[in-house]
Amino acid sequence: MFVSGEKKMINNLYSAGKAGIITCILFSHFMGLAQPLPRAELNFRSDNDLYLFNKQDQYYTNGIFFNIRKAADSTQLSAKEANRLWGITVGQKMYNAYTAQIRYIEEVDRPITAYLFVAADLDRYFTNESYLSFSVELGTIGQRALGRQFQESIHKVLKLYDIAGWQYQLKNAAGLDASVQYGGLLYRNKAHWLDLSAYAEAILGLNHTGLSVAPTLRLGRINPLYQSALTSSRLQVNGSTANNELFFYYTPQLRFVGYDATLQGGMFLHDKGPVTYTPSRWVLYHQFGIAYANRLVTLRMQYIFYSKEVPGMFFRHRYGSVGMSYRF
């Protein structure tokens, strides 16, 4: 009787354990089904010179951007494409003179304005690690860009000083821009912890017209350019997951400025505003950053400084930038 009872208990434990294992397997399976591979991505970026703890609102003083990206249908890809994404961005850039406490018009060494815009883009990434991007952007400067309201609200919330000078901002003007960017891999070492890439960009429109070229050096744990945080391509059309990344990067950029409405005012306006300037035709930017990315999240921090946008500006400028992406 005892042996029979013990055997029965063992059989019951075996059955219960077997049922438990099956239950765990089924639970894991259905949990996997409940968490599909990412097909879209939300992005946020904030630029501000206050991130450098210099307590100033100077030149390009604030930028805020919201973006949503979605993977294309994999059946639309050509044989040479590894990835294709499209996206929509809404953003605002804010520009002061050398300070946000302007009392006299003679102090305005860079036109005061904001630039409010919406843009749509298509990005194609190829198996040879080149990429091609197209963008169309509708934007406005002047009072309609809501710069004064936004800056005053920030200063009130953070209990900062009272701003002054927005009475000298540029007049309202809207315009449409189109841009194309082409880039690719130039070199990568055999151990895959260092590489060099570059891109060229052309912009033509009523708000911005110009050309720029920029190489980028990466150091760290890096992915191919068609699935990297560097090129905003971690979202994959086939639903696969890109490997984690953690790298430092440096990007010098040389830009030729043909037209800049934030400096010169609306292209077709007779009265562009109280203060406008002819831009420096060549501007050199330096960008240092660090990026981390896993399956769902990307985090970036950058430091940017550049030469004078206008020859007569009192100072060169620098600012910090932070960004976050979430894939779902």
Secondary structure, DSSP 8 states (H G I E B T S, - for coil): -HHHHHHHHHHHHHHHHHHHHHHHHHHHHHHHHHS----EEEEEEEEEGGGGT-----SEEEEEEEEEEEE--GGG--TTEEEEEEEEEEEEEEE-SS-SB--SGGG-SS--EEEEEEEEEEEEEETTSEEEEEEEEEEEESGGG-HHHHHHHHHHHTT----B-GGG----EEEEEEEEEEEEEEEE-TTSSEEEEEEEEEEEESSEEEEEEEEEEEEEE---GGG-TTTT--S-TT------EEEEEEEEEEEEEEEEHHHH--TT-SS--S------SEEEEEEEEEEEE-SSEEEEEEEEEE--SSTT-SS-EEEEEEEEEEE-
